[in-house]
Amino acid sequence: MRTGISETPELEHLGPHEQQIPVGEPVRLLGFTAGRGGMPAAVVRARGPSRADEVWTVGRDAELVLAGGRTLQLESIAREPAIVLRTREAPGNPWALAASLLMAAGVALLWRKLAR
């Protein structure tokens, strides 16, 4: 699903699920849920008027008042095909490195024998 959380002026993109409002209030998209009448709504974490970090549910017709008196409105929620890529970092195993080098040396020696 794609969401358009907007506020005037345009939001500055920070990451896959976080956008920065120009006055410096971070808004983090936590997920989606069913709102009033079964319509989709976004679950966001933001600082409210009390300056406390709270979790809010924002539907298409709702406004969220942020710290500093600015408002946040949900522009749209839509289904779109997407590909999610995840990087994986794992420490290398020294025995695996030694085995791969030994295997490469064996293939090189075998290739020399077969090439004649």
MIVO-265028 format. One record per residue: x, y, z of N, C-alpha, C, O, CB in turn; residue in one letter; residue number from 0. Coordinates in nm, 4 decimals. Glycine has a CB too. Layout:
<nodes>
+----------+----------+----------+----------+----------+----------+----------+----------+----------+----------+----------+----------+----------+----------+----------+------+-----+
|      nxx |      nyy |      nzz |     caxx |     cayy |     cazz |      cxx |      cyy |      czz |      oxx |      oyy |      ozz |     cbxx |     cbyy |     cbzz | code | pos |
+----------+----------+----------+----------+----------+----------+----------+----------+----------+----------+----------+----------+----------+----------+----------+------+-----+
|        X |        Y |        Z |        X |        Y |        Z |        X |        Y |        Z |        X |        Y |        Z |        X |        Y |        Z |    A | NUM |
...
+----------+----------+----------+----------+----------+----------+----------+----------+----------+----------+----------+----------+----------+----------+----------+------+-----+
</nodes>
This chain:
<nodes>
+----------+----------+----------+----------+----------+----------+----------+----------+----------+----------+----------+----------+----------+----------+----------+------+-----+
|      nxx |      nyy |      nzz |     caxx |     cayy |     cazz |      cxx |      cyy |      czz |      oxx |      oyy |      ozz |     cbxx |     cbyy |     cbzz | code | pos |
+----------+----------+----------+----------+----------+----------+----------+----------+----------+----------+----------+----------+----------+----------+----------+------+-----+
|   0.0835 |  -0.1175 |   0.0000 |   0.0000 |   0.0000 |   0.0000 |   0.0877 |   0.1235 |   0.0000 |   0.1983 |   0.1237 |   0.0542 |  -0.0949 |   0.0000 |   0.1202 |    M |   0 |
|   0.0374 |   0.2259 |  -0.0604 |   0.1096 |   0.3509 |  -0.0666 |   0.0268 |   0.4551 |   0.0057 |  -0.0959 |   0.4555 |  -0.0045 |   0.1389 |   0.3931 |  -0.2134 |    R |   1 |
|   0.0914 |   0.5409 |   0.0768 |   0.0187 |   0.6461 |   0.1458 |   0.0753 |   0.7799 |   0.1055 |   0.1955 |   0.7933 |   0.0826 |   0.0252 |   0.6279 |   0.2981 |    T |   2 |
|  -0.0093 |   0.8765 |   0.0972 |   0.0351 |   1.0129 |   0.0719 |   0.0001 |   1.0940 |   0.1941 |  -0.1121 |   1.1433 |   0.2052 |  -0.0298 |   1.0731 |  -0.0573 |    G |   3 |
|   0.0932 |   1.1090 |   0.2859 |   0.0705 |   1.1934 |   0.4022 |   0.1290 |   1.3276 |   0.3659 |   0.2489 |   1.3387 |   0.3402 |   0.1349 |   1.1339 |   0.5344 |    I |   4 |
|   0.0456 |   1.4294 |   0.3634 |   0.0963 |   1.5573 |   0.3165 |   0.0574 |   1.6691 |   0.4099 |  -0.0384 |   1.6600 |   0.4867 |   0.0459 |   1.5864 |   0.1773 |    S |   5 |
|   0.1342 |   1.7731 |   0.4005 |   0.1087 |   1.8961 |   0.4722 |   0.1648 |   2.0061 |   0.3851 |   0.2616 |   1.9835 |   0.3125 |   0.1723 |   1.8960 |   0.6166 |    E |   6 |
|   0.1083 |   2.1211 |   0.3902 |   0.1600 |   2.2315 |   0.3116 |   0.2624 |   2.3050 |   0.3956 |   0.2317 |   2.3382 |   0.5101 |   0.0461 |   2.3267 |   0.2653 |    T |   7 |
|   0.3808 |   2.3321 |   0.3468 |   0.4398 |   2.2975 |   0.2179 |   0.4804 |   2.1517 |   0.2093 |   0.4595 |   2.0752 |   0.3034 |   0.5590 |   2.3842 |   0.1913 |    P |   8 |
|   0.5389 |   2.1130 |   0.0958 |   0.5778 |   1.9743 |   0.0707 |   0.6639 |   1.9167 |   0.1818 |   0.7402 |   1.9885 |   0.2464 |   0.6516 |   1.9645 |  -0.0601 |    E |   9 |
|   0.6507 |   1.7862 |   0.2033 |   0.7309 |   1.7180 |   0.3045 |   0.8650 |   1.6762 |   0.2462 |   0.8754 |   1.6470 |   0.1270 |   0.6561 |   1.5954 |   0.3598 |    L |  10 |
|   0.9653 |   1.6735 |   0.3287 |   1.0984 |   1.6318 |   0.2878 |   1.1135 |   1.4846 |   0.3201 |   1.0881 |   1.4443 |   0.4336 |   1.2087 |   1.7163 |   0.3575 |    E |  11 |
|   1.1545 |   1.4024 |   0.2232 |   1.1631 |   1.2577 |   0.2418 |   1.2897 |   1.2211 |   0.3179 |   1.3989 |   1.2642 |   0.2809 |   1.1597 |   1.1854 |   0.1063 |    H |  12 |
|   1.2759 |   1.1411 |   0.4250 |   1.3903 |   1.0981 |   0.5047 |   1.4232 |   0.9522 |   0.4856 |   1.5409 |   0.9169 |   0.4776 |   1.3649 |   1.1247 |   0.6493 |    L |  13 |
|   1.3244 |   0.8666 |   0.4781 |   1.3480 |   0.7237 |   0.4696 |   1.2241 |   0.6560 |   0.4177 |   1.1310 |   0.7239 |   0.3745 |   1.3884 |   0.6660 |   0.6053 |    G |  14 |
|   1.2196 |   0.5238 |   0.4203 |   1.1055 |   0.4528 |   0.3652 |   0.9757 |   0.4783 |   0.4386 |   0.8686 |   0.4728 |   0.3781 |   1.1332 |   0.3081 |   0.3651 |    P |  15 |
|   0.9829 |   0.5063 |   0.5681 |   0.8589 |   0.5261 |   0.6431 |   0.8611 |   0.6512 |   0.7277 |   0.7798 |   0.6636 |   0.8193 |   0.8321 |   0.4075 |   0.7306 |    H |  16 |
|   0.9499 |   0.7438 |   0.7014 |   0.9571 |   0.8610 |   0.7865 |   0.9691 |   0.9841 |   0.7001 |   1.0476 |   0.9874 |   0.6053 |   1.0749 |   0.8515 |   0.8846 |    E |  17 |
|   0.8907 |   1.0859 |   0.7330 |   0.8971 |   1.2115 |   0.6610 |   0.9137 |   1.3238 |   0.7615 |   0.8655 |   1.3150 |   0.8744 |   0.7710 |   1.2327 |   0.5738 |    Q |  18 |
|   0.9817 |   1.4288 |   0.7203 |   1.0108 |   1.5397 |   0.8102 |   0.9293 |   1.6602 |   0.7678 |   0.9330 |   1.7006 |   0.6516 |   1.1619 |   1.5731 |   0.8112 |    Q |  19 |
|   0.8555 |   1.7177 |   0.8619 |   0.7813 |   1.8397 |   0.8361 |   0.8806 |   1.9546 |   0.8477 |   0.9672 |   1.9504 |   0.9350 |   0.6600 |   1.8568 |   0.9354 |    I |  20 |
|   0.8717 |   2.0566 |   0.7636 |   0.9724 |   2.1613 |   0.7613 |   1.0040 |   2.2248 |   0.8967 |   1.1161 |   2.2718 |   0.9161 |   0.9291 |   2.2664 |   0.6688 |    P |  21 |
|   0.9098 |   2.2280 |   0.9907 |   0.9393 |   2.2869 |   1.1212 |   1.0123 |   2.1890 |   1.2114 |   1.0485 |   2.2257 |   1.3232 |   0.8112 |   2.3333 |   1.1885 |    V |  22 |
|   1.0355 |   2.0662 |   1.1676 |   1.1165 |   1.9714 |   1.2424 |   1.0408 |   1.8689 |   1.3224 |   1.0998 |   1.8078 |   1.4115 |   1.2030 |   2.0438 |   1.3318 |    G |  23 |
|   0.9132 |   1.8461 |   1.2963 |   0.8363 |   1.7444 |   1.3678 |   0.8403 |   1.6136 |   1.2897 |   0.7852 |   1.6072 |   1.1799 |   0.6897 |   1.7907 |   1.3896 |    E |  24 |
|   0.9042 |   1.5081 |   1.3430 |   0.9069 |   1.3809 |   1.2698 |   0.7725 |   1.3090 |   1.2788 |   0.7066 |   1.3100 |   1.3828 |   1.0184 |   1.2904 |   1.3241 |    P |  25 |
|   0.7333 |   1.2464 |   1.1675 |   0.6107 |   1.1664 |   1.1607 |   0.6524 |   1.0308 |   1.1070 |   0.7056 |   1.0215 |   0.9964 |   0.4989 |   1.2343 |   1.0694 |    V |  26 |
|   0.6288 |   0.9245 |   1.1849 |   0.6682 |   0.7893 |   1.1437 |   0.5427 |   0.7086 |   1.1136 |   0.4510 |   0.7003 |   1.1952 |   0.7540 |   0.7190 |   1.2540 |    R |  27 |
|   0.5406 |   0.6488 |   0.9937 |   0.4302 |   0.5619 |   0.9532 |   0.4553 |   0.4241 |   1.0118 |   0.5558 |   0.3604 |   0.9802 |   0.4162 |   0.5554 |   0.7971 |    L |  28 |
|   0.3638 |   0.3771 |   1.0978 |   0.3792 |   0.2479 |   1.1633 |   0.3076 |   0.1358 |   1.0894 |   0.3506 |   0.0206 |   1.0948 |   0.3281 |   0.2558 |   1.3044 |    L |  29 |
|   0.1999 |   0.1684 |   1.0211 |   0.1250 |   0.0657 |   0.9499 |  -0.0114 |   0.1153 |   0.9078 |  -0.0379 |   0.2355 |   0.9067 |   0.1105 |  -0.0577 |   1.0355 |    G |  30 |
|  -0.0978 |   0.0211 |   0.8731 |  -0.2326 |   0.0531 |   0.8276 |  -0.3337 |  -0.0271 |   0.9079 |  -0.3029 |  -0.1353 |   0.9580 |  -0.2482 |   0.0249 |   0.6765 |    F |  31 |
|  -0.4530 |   0.0260 |   0.9196 |  -0.5611 |  -0.0410 |   0.9901 |  -0.6936 |   0.0030 |   0.9287 |  -0.6971 |   0.0929 |   0.8447 |  -0.5569 |  -0.0097 |   1.1430 |    T |  32 |
|  -0.8012 |  -0.0603 |   0.9707 |  -0.9341 |  -0.0179 |   0.9259 |  -0.9807 |   0.0957 |   1.0161 |  -0.9766 |   0.0846 |   1.1387 |  -1.0363 |  -0.1372 |   0.9281 |    A |  33 |
|  -1.0246 |   0.2040 |   0.9549 |  -1.0728 |   0.3198 |   1.0300 |  -1.2240 |   0.3191 |   1.0394 |  -1.2872 |   0.2134 |   1.0380 |  -1.0251 |   0.4495 |   0.9654 |    G |  34 |
|  -1.2810 |   0.4373 |   1.0489 |  -1.4273 |   0.4503 |   1.0564 |  -1.4936 |   0.3966 |   0.9308 |  -1.4507 |   0.4273 |   0.8196 |  -1.4673 |   0.5967 |   1.0777 |    R |  35 |
|  -1.5964 |   0.3178 |   0.9477 |  -1.6699 |   0.2630 |   0.8345 |  -1.5905 |   0.1628 |   0.7521 |  -1.6262 |   0.1347 |   0.6377 |  -1.7149 |   0.3737 |   0.7464 |    G |  36 |
|  -1.4835 |   0.1088 |   0.8085 |  -1.4037 |   0.0103 |   0.7372 |  -1.3066 |   0.0697 |   0.6355 |  -1.2366 |  -0.0038 |   0.5658 |  -1.4939 |  -0.0848 |   0.6683 |    G |  37 |
|  -1.3024 |   0.2020 |   0.6270 |  -1.2101 |   0.2678 |   0.5341 |  -1.0670 |   0.2557 |   0.5877 |  -1.0471 |   0.2556 |   0.7091 |  -1.2490 |   0.4180 |   0.5138 |    M |  38 |
|  -0.9678 |   0.2454 |   0.4996 |  -0.8296 |   0.2329 |   0.5466 |  -0.7827 |   0.3598 |   0.6168 |  -0.8224 |   0.4710 |   0.5817 |  -0.7364 |   0.2008 |   0.4297 |    P |  39 |
|  -0.6977 |   0.3403 |   0.7165 |  -0.6404 |   0.4518 |   0.7919 |  -0.4936 |   0.4205 |   0.8192 |  -0.4536 |   0.3042 |   0.8242 |  -0.7188 |   0.4766 |   0.9257 |    A |  40 |
|  -0.4158 |   0.5237 |   0.8364 |  -0.2730 |   0.5080 |   0.8654 |  -0.2513 |   0.5217 |   1.0158 |  -0.3138 |   0.6050 |   1.0815 |  -0.1876 |   0.6130 |   0.7872 |    A |  41 |
|  -0.1617 |   0.4388 |   1.0692 |  -0.1231 |   0.4482 |   1.2097 |   0.0134 |   0.5171 |   1.2103 |   0.1104 |   0.4653 |   1.1550 |  -0.1186 |   0.3047 |   1.2812 |    V |  42 |
|   0.0194 |   0.6342 |   1.2733 |   0.1421 |   0.7134 |   1.2736 |   0.1849 |   0.7439 |   1.4163 |   0.1033 |   0.7460 |   1.5085 |   0.1227 |   0.8440 |   1.1944 |    V |  43 |
|   0.3149 |   0.7675 |   1.4326 |   0.3687 |   0.8122 |   1.5613 |   0.4180 |   0.9543 |   1.5402 |   0.5003 |   0.9804 |   1.4525 |   0.4847 |   0.7171 |   1.6139 |    R |  44 |
|   0.3668 |   1.0460 |   1.6216 |   0.4046 |   1.1867 |   1.6112 |   0.3833 |   1.2538 |   1.7455 |   0.3139 |   1.2012 |   1.8325 |   0.3233 |   1.2587 |   1.5004 |    A |  45 |
|   0.4443 |   1.3714 |   1.7613 |   0.4236 |   1.4475 |   1.8840 |   0.2981 |   1.5318 |   1.8671 |   0.2846 |   1.6071 |   1.7707 |   0.5474 |   1.5370 |   1.9174 |    R |  46 |
|   0.2065 |   1.5180 |   1.9623 |   0.0817 |   1.5918 |   1.9586 |   0.0969 |   1.7293 |   2.0210 |   0.2084 |   1.7732 |   2.0495 |  -0.0272 |   1.5144 |   2.0294 |    G |  47 |
|  -0.0155 |   1.7976 |   2.0422 |  -0.0115 |   1.9319 |   2.0999 |   0.0526 |   1.9358 |   2.2391 |   0.1068 |   2.0386 |   2.2796 |  -0.1515 |   1.9876 |   2.1074 |    P |  48 |
|   0.0463 |   1.8244 |   2.3117 |   0.1056 |   1.8200 |   2.4454 |   0.2570 |   1.7956 |   2.4401 |   0.3223 |   1.7860 |   2.5441 |   0.0384 |   1.7109 |   2.5289 |    S |  49 |
|   0.3121 |   1.7857 |   2.3190 |   0.4543 |   1.7581 |   2.2944 |   0.4961 |   1.6176 |   2.3365 |   0.6154 |   1.5876 |   2.3397 |   0.5394 |   1.8593 |   2.3674 |    R |  50 |
|   0.4004 |   1.5311 |   2.3687 |   0.4285 |   1.3917 |   2.4028 |   0.4230 |   1.3080 |   2.2750 |   0.3375 |   1.3311 |   2.1895 |   0.3271 |   1.3379 |   2.5095 |    A |  51 |
|   0.5127 |   1.2120 |   2.2618 |   0.5150 |   1.1223 |   2.1468 |   0.3997 |   1.0239 |   2.1620 |   0.3963 |   0.9476 |   2.2585 |   0.6524 |   1.0475 |   2.1348 |    D |  52 |
|   0.3043 |   1.0245 |   2.0671 |   0.1857 |   0.9402 |   2.0765 |   0.1623 |   0.8680 |   1.9444 |   0.2127 |   0.9086 |   1.8397 |   0.0622 |   1.0238 |   2.1147 |    E |  53 |
|   0.0845 |   0.7594 |   1.9517 |   0.0448 |   0.6850 |   1.8325 |  -0.0973 |   0.7290 |   1.7967 |  -0.1867 |   0.7295 |   1.8812 |   0.0530 |   0.5287 |   1.8560 |    V |  54 |
|  -0.1160 |   0.7656 |   1.6704 |  -0.2442 |   0.8166 |   1.6232 |  -0.2921 |   0.7342 |   1.5042 |  -0.2113 |   0.6785 |   1.4300 |  -0.2331 |   0.9659 |   1.5850 |    W |  55 |
|  -0.4235 |   0.7268 |   1.4864 |  -0.4831 |   0.6683 |   1.3672 |  -0.5426 |   0.7821 |   1.2864 |  -0.6290 |   0.8550 |   1.3350 |  -0.5915 |   0.5602 |   1.4030 |    T |  56 |
|  -0.4967 |   0.7971 |   1.1637 |  -0.5405 |   0.9084 |   1.0790 |  -0.6116 |   0.8522 |   0.9576 |  -0.5515 |   0.7818 |   0.8765 |  -0.4205 |   0.9980 |   1.0361 |    V |  57 |
|  -0.7407 |   0.8836 |   0.9452 |  -0.8192 |   0.8420 |   0.8294 |  -0.8156 |   0.9492 |   0.7227 |  -0.7571 |   1.0558 |   0.7417 |  -0.9640 |   0.8116 |   0.8694 |    G |  58 |
|  -0.8785 |   0.9202 |   0.6109 |  -0.8761 |   1.0142 |   0.4981 |  -0.9433 |   1.1461 |   0.5314 |  -0.9004 |   1.2508 |   0.4829 |  -0.9435 |   0.9526 |   0.3773 |    R |  59 |
|  -1.0466 |   1.1434 |   0.6124 |  -1.1205 |   1.2653 |   0.6420 |  -1.0780 |   1.3309 |   0.7736 |  -1.1402 |   1.4281 |   0.8163 |  -1.2676 |   1.2352 |   0.6462 |    D |  60 |
|  -0.9742 |   1.2799 |   0.8379 |  -0.9333 |   1.3319 |   0.9684 |  -0.8090 |   1.4193 |   0.9562 |  -0.7322 |   1.4089 |   0.8605 |  -0.9072 |   1.2168 |   1.0661 |    A |  61 |
|  -0.7916 |   1.5053 |   1.0557 |  -0.6715 |   1.5871 |   1.0666 |  -0.6064 |   1.5572 |   1.2002 |  -0.6744 |   1.5323 |   1.2997 |  -0.7040 |   1.7392 |   1.0526 |    E |  62 |
|  -0.4756 |   1.5598 |   1.2015 |  -0.3995 |   1.5380 |   1.3238 |  -0.3268 |   1.6675 |   1.3561 |  -0.2504 |   1.7186 |   1.2742 |  -0.2991 |   1.4181 |   1.3091 |    L |  63 |
|  -0.3507 |   1.7204 |   1.4751 |  -0.2836 |   1.8424 |   1.5174 |  -0.1515 |   1.8025 |   1.5823 |  -0.1490 |   1.7288 |   1.6809 |  -0.3728 |   1.9262 |   1.6157 |    V |  64 |
|  -0.0423 |   1.8522 |   1.5256 |   0.0905 |   1.8200 |   1.5749 |   0.1385 |   1.9256 |   1.6733 |   0.0748 |   2.0293 |   1.6918 |   0.1889 |   1.8070 |   1.4588 |    L |  65 |
|   0.2517 |   1.8970 |   1.7357 |   0.3130 |   1.9940 |   1.8249 |   0.3404 |   2.1210 |   1.7456 |   0.3817 |   2.1145 |   1.6298 |   0.4440 |   1.9377 |   1.8885 |    A |  66 |
|   0.3180 |   2.2345 |   1.8064 |   0.3375 |   2.3612 |   1.7363 |   0.2133 |   2.4074 |   1.6630 |   0.2151 |   2.5128 |   1.5996 |   0.4510 |   2.3491 |   1.6391 |    G |  67 |
|   0.1048 |   2.3304 |   1.6702 |  -0.0208 |   2.3720 |   1.6091 |  -0.0354 |   2.3395 |   1.4615 |  -0.1383 |   2.3731 |   1.4030 |  -0.0369 |   2.5161 |   1.6269 |    G |  68 |
|   0.0617 |   2.2761 |   1.3988 |   0.0504 |   2.2408 |   1.2585 |  -0.0395 |   2.1187 |   1.2447 |  -0.0493 |   2.0383 |   1.3373 |   0.1895 |   2.2142 |   1.1968 |    R |  69 |
|  -0.1052 |   2.1041 |   1.1296 |  -0.1955 |   1.9913 |   1.1079 |  -0.1378 |   1.8958 |   1.0037 |  -0.0631 |   1.9352 |   0.9142 |  -0.3344 |   2.0410 |   1.0638 |    T |  70 |
|  -0.1749 |   1.7706 |   1.0186 |  -0.1331 |   1.6654 |   0.9264 |  -0.2591 |   1.5988 |   0.8742 |  -0.3466 |   1.5611 |   0.9521 |  -0.0376 |   1.5612 |   0.9958 |    L |  71 |
|  -0.2686 |   1.5841 |   0.7418 |  -0.3833 |   1.5194 |   0.6792 |  -0.3359 |   1.4035 |   0.5929 |  -0.2299 |   1.4102 |   0.5307 |  -0.4643 |   1.6204 |   0.5950 |    Q |  72 |
|  -0.4145 |   1.2987 |   0.5899 |  -0.3854 |   1.1841 |   0.5041 |  -0.4411 |   1.2153 |   0.3660 |  -0.5613 |   1.2355 |   0.3492 |  -0.4465 |   1.0509 |   0.5619 |    L |  73 |
|  -0.3529 |   1.2188 |   0.2686 |  -0.3946 |   1.2529 |   0.1325 |  -0.4585 |   1.1334 |   0.0631 |  -0.5642 |   1.1470 |   0.0013 |  -0.2752 |   1.3032 |   0.0510 |    E |  74 |
|  -0.3948 |   1.0149 |   0.0726 |  -0.4505 |   0.8972 |   0.0054 |  -0.3837 |   0.7707 |   0.0565 |  -0.2730 |   0.7739 |   0.1102 |  -0.4336 |   0.9083 |  -0.1472 |    S |  75 |
|  -0.4537 |   0.6590 |   0.0384 |  -0.3994 |   0.5255 |   0.0604 |  -0.4404 |   0.4441 |  -0.0616 |  -0.5584 |   0.4390 |  -0.0962 |  -0.4517 |   0.4604 |   0.1964 |    I |  76 |
|  -0.3431 |   0.3802 |  -0.1273 |  -0.3738 |   0.3037 |  -0.2478 |  -0.2862 |   0.1793 |  -0.2531 |  -0.1729 |   0.1803 |  -0.2051 |  -0.3536 |   0.3899 |  -0.3746 |    A |  77 |
|  -0.3393 |   0.0718 |  -0.3117 |  -0.2612 |  -0.0503 |  -0.3330 |  -0.1808 |  -0.0339 |  -0.4606 |  -0.2333 |   0.0060 |  -0.5646 |  -0.3531 |  -0.1767 |  -0.3409 |    R |  78 |
|  -0.0520 |  -0.0653 |  -0.4506 |   0.0355 |  -0.0625 |  -0.5675 |   0.1324 |  -0.1779 |  -0.5574 |   0.1780 |  -0.2107 |  -0.4478 |   0.1111 |   0.0726 |  -0.5790 |    E |  79 |
|   0.1654 |  -0.2410 |  -0.6709 |   0.2654 |  -0.3478 |  -0.6661 |   0.4014 |  -0.2887 |  -0.6290 |   0.4368 |  -0.1787 |  -0.6715 |   0.2735 |  -0.4226 |  -0.8026 |    P |  80 |
|   0.4752 |  -0.3628 |  -0.5501 |   0.6060 |  -0.3138 |  -0.5067 |   0.7007 |  -0.4313 |  -0.4885 |   0.6585 |  -0.5446 |  -0.4651 |   0.5942 |  -0.2326 |  -0.3752 |    A |  81 |
|   0.8271 |  -0.4022 |  -0.4997 |   0.9316 |  -0.5003 |  -0.4728 |   1.0102 |  -0.4482 |  -0.3536 |   1.0589 |  -0.3352 |  -0.3549 |   1.0249 |  -0.5239 |  -0.5986 |    I |  82 |
|   1.0219 |  -0.5296 |  -0.2524 |   1.0956 |  -0.4898 |  -0.1334 |   1.2317 |  -0.5578 |  -0.1365 |   1.2409 |  -0.6802 |  -0.1460 |   1.0174 |  -0.5260 |  -0.0034 |    V |  83 |
|   1.3352 |  -0.4788 |  -0.1286 |   1.4714 |  -0.5313 |  -0.1279 |   1.5281 |  -0.5163 |   0.0126 |   1.5097 |  -0.4135 |   0.0777 |   1.5611 |  -0.4581 |  -0.2327 |    L |  84 |
|   1.5963 |  -0.6187 |   0.0577 |   1.6557 |  -0.6163 |   0.1905 |   1.8004 |  -0.6593 |   0.1775 |   1.8311 |  -0.7615 |   0.1162 |   1.5782 |  -0.7081 |   0.2899 |    R |  85 |
|   1.8878 |  -0.5809 |   0.2352 |   2.0284 |  -0.6205 |   0.2323 |   2.0557 |  -0.7124 |   0.3495 |   1.9947 |  -0.6993 |   0.4557 |   2.1222 |  -0.4969 |   0.2361 |    T |  86 |
|   2.1463 |  -0.8039 |   0.3300 |   2.1814 |  -0.8977 |   0.4360 |   2.3302 |  -0.8886 |   0.4588 |   2.4099 |  -0.9013 |   0.3659 |   2.1389 |  -1.0433 |   0.4008 |    R |  87 |
|   2.3658 |  -0.8669 |   0.5804 |   2.5069 |  -0.8626 |   0.6157 |   2.5330 |  -0.9716 |   0.7180 |   2.4712 |  -0.9751 |   0.8244 |   2.5479 |  -0.7225 |   0.6707 |    E |  88 |
|   2.6247 |  -1.0596 |   0.6845 |   2.6614 |  -1.1676 |   0.7756 |   2.8129 |  -1.1714 |   0.7834 |   2.8807 |  -1.1486 |   0.6832 |   2.6033 |  -1.3056 |   0.7287 |    A |  89 |
|   2.8657 |  -1.1994 |   0.8988 |   3.0115 |  -1.2072 |   0.9088 |   3.0631 |  -1.3250 |   0.8272 |   2.9997 |  -1.4304 |   0.8211 |   3.0560 |  -1.2203 |   1.0563 |    P |  90 |
|   3.1787 |  -1.3058 |   0.7647 |   3.2387 |  -1.4129 |   0.6853 |   3.2977 |  -1.5210 |   0.7741 |   3.3439 |  -1.4935 |   0.8849 |   3.3464 |  -1.3570 |   0.5930 |    G |  91 |
|   3.2958 |  -1.6439 |   0.7249 |   3.3525 |  -1.7555 |   0.7980 |   3.4914 |  -1.7841 |   0.7393 |   3.5019 |  -1.8106 |   0.6196 |   3.2593 |  -1.8819 |   0.7904 |    N |  92 |
|   3.5970 |  -1.7796 |   0.8190 |   3.7311 |  -1.8025 |   0.7638 |   3.7479 |  -1.9414 |   0.7027 |   3.8228 |  -1.9566 |   0.6062 |   3.8347 |  -1.7827 |   0.8718 |    P |  93 |
|   3.6804 |  -2.0428 |   0.7561 |   3.6892 |  -2.1774 |   0.6987 |   3.6231 |  -2.1830 |   0.5614 |   3.6699 |  -2.2543 |   0.4727 |   3.6241 |  -2.2798 |   0.7923 |    W |  94 |
|   3.5151 |  -2.1083 |   0.5440 |   3.4493 |  -2.1043 |   0.4129 |   3.5400 |  -2.0366 |   0.3105 |   3.5448 |  -2.0784 |   0.1948 |   3.3136 |  -2.0301 |   0.4219 |    A |  95 |
|   3.6118 |  -1.9325 |   0.3522 |   3.7057 |  -1.8660 |   0.2618 |   3.8181 |  -1.9616 |   0.2216 |   3.8540 |  -1.9702 |   0.1042 |   3.7642 |  -1.7395 |   0.3281 |    L |  96 |
|   3.8728 |  -2.0327 |   0.3191 |   3.9807 |  -2.1280 |   0.2896 |   3.9310 |  -2.2383 |   0.1964 |   4.0017 |  -2.2772 |   0.1034 |   4.0360 |  -2.1898 |   0.4202 |    A |  97 |
|   3.8103 |  -2.2888 |   0.2205 |   3.7551 |  -2.3948 |   0.1358 |   3.7316 |  -2.3448 |  -0.0063 |   3.7561 |  -2.4181 |  -0.1020 |   3.6240 |  -2.4480 |   0.1950 |    A |  98 |
|   3.6843 |  -2.2208 |  -0.0215 |   3.6600 |  -2.1689 |  -0.1567 |   3.7919 |  -2.1474 |  -0.2315 |   3.7987 |  -2.1710 |  -0.3522 |   3.5806 |  -2.0367 |  -0.1501 |    S |  99 |
|   3.8963 |  -2.1030 |  -0.1613 |   4.0267 |  -2.0874 |  -0.2261 |   4.0850 |  -2.2223 |  -0.2679 |   4.1424 |  -2.2348 |  -0.3760 |   4.1240 |  -2.0153 |  -0.1324 |    L | 100 |
|   4.0702 |  -2.3221 |  -0.1826 |   4.1177 |  -2.4564 |  -0.2151 |   4.0412 |  -2.5136 |  -0.3342 |   4.0999 |  -2.5781 |  -0.4211 |   4.1036 |  -2.5492 |  -0.0936 |    L | 101 |
|   3.9104 |  -2.4897 |  -0.3377 |   3.8272 |  -2.5359 |  -0.4492 |   3.8674 |  -2.4649 |  -0.5786 |   3.8741 |  -2.5285 |  -0.6837 |   3.6773 |  -2.5117 |  -0.4189 |    M | 102 |
|   3.8940 |  -2.3354 |  -0.5726 |   3.9365 |  -2.2615 |  -0.6921 |   4.0706 |  -2.3133 |  -0.7427 |   4.0896 |  -2.3263 |  -0.8637 |   3.9461 |  -2.1107 |  -0.6620 |    A | 103 |
|   4.1639 |  -2.3432 |  -0.6525 |   4.2935 |  -2.3989 |  -0.6926 |   4.2747 |  -2.5358 |  -0.7579 |   4.3394 |  -2.5650 |  -0.8584 |   4.3881 |  -2.4102 |  -0.5705 |    A | 104 |
|   4.1884 |  -2.6191 |  -0.7033 |   4.1614 |  -2.7507 |  -0.7609 |   4.1012 |  -2.7406 |  -0.8996 |   4.1396 |  -2.8161 |  -0.9889 |   4.0690 |  -2.8293 |  -0.6709 |    G | 105 |
|   4.0070 |  -2.6483 |  -0.9195 |   3.9451 |  -2.6291 |  -1.0514 |   4.0500 |  -2.5794 |  -1.1503 |   4.0511 |  -2.6225 |  -1.2656 |   3.8262 |  -2.5287 |  -1.0432 |    V | 106 |
|   4.1390 |  -2.4885 |  -1.1064 |   4.2444 |  -2.4375 |  -1.1952 |   4.3374 |  -2.5502 |  -1.2382 |   4.3744 |  -2.5580 |  -1.3553 |   4.3251 |  -2.3259 |  -1.1256 |    A | 107 |
|   4.3758 |  -2.6379 |  -1.1454 |   4.4636 |  -2.7499 |  -1.1799 |   4.3923 |  -2.8481 |  -1.2720 |   4.4533 |  -2.9000 |  -1.3655 |   4.5116 |  -2.8218 |  -1.0528 |    L | 108 |
|   4.2654 |  -2.8743 |  -1.2472 |   4.1885 |  -2.9658 |  -1.3313 |   4.1705 |  -2.9072 |  -1.4700 |   4.1793 |  -2.9802 |  -1.5688 |   4.0520 |  -2.9960 |  -1.2682 |    L | 109 |
|   4.1457 |  -2.7788 |  -1.4799 |   4.1263 |  -2.7139 |  -1.6074 |   4.2551 |  -2.7227 |  -1.6918 |   4.2496 |  -2.7425 |  -1.8132 |   4.0842 |  -2.5671 |  -1.5864 |    W | 110 |
|   4.3707 |  -2.7075 |  -1.6250 |   4.4985 |  -2.7190 |  -1.6952 |   4.5156 |  -2.8577 |  -1.7545 |   4.5673 |  -2.8718 |  -1.8653 |   4.6148 |  -2.6877 |  -1.6008 |    R | 111 |
|   4.4728 |  -2.9601 |  -1.6823 |   4.4854 |  -3.0982 |  -1.7279 |   4.3893 |  -3.1254 |  -1.8450 |   4.4249 |  -3.1945 |  -1.9405 |   4.4575 |  -3.1961 |  -1.6112 |    K | 112 |
|   4.2659 |  -3.0696 |  -1.8363 |   4.1663 |  -3.0930 |  -1.9417 |   4.1958 |  -3.0119 |  -2.0683 |   4.1542 |  -3.0516 |  -2.1772 |   4.0268 |  -3.0586 |  -1.8901 |    L | 113 |
|   4.2650 |  -2.9015 |  -2.0564 |   4.2930 |  -2.8147 |  -2.1724 |   4.3970 |  -2.8757 |  -2.2645 |   4.4051 |  -2.8350 |  -2.3804 |   4.3404 |  -2.6771 |  -2.1259 |    A | 114 |
|   4.4761 |  -2.9703 |  -2.2193 |   4.5809 |  -3.0306 |  -2.3050 |   4.5259 |  -3.1255 |  -2.4026 |   4.6008 |  -3.1838 |  -2.4810 |   4.6832 |  -3.1005 |  -2.2236 |    R | 115 |
+----------+----------+----------+----------+----------+----------+----------+----------+----------+----------+----------+----------+----------+----------+----------+------+-----+
</nodes>
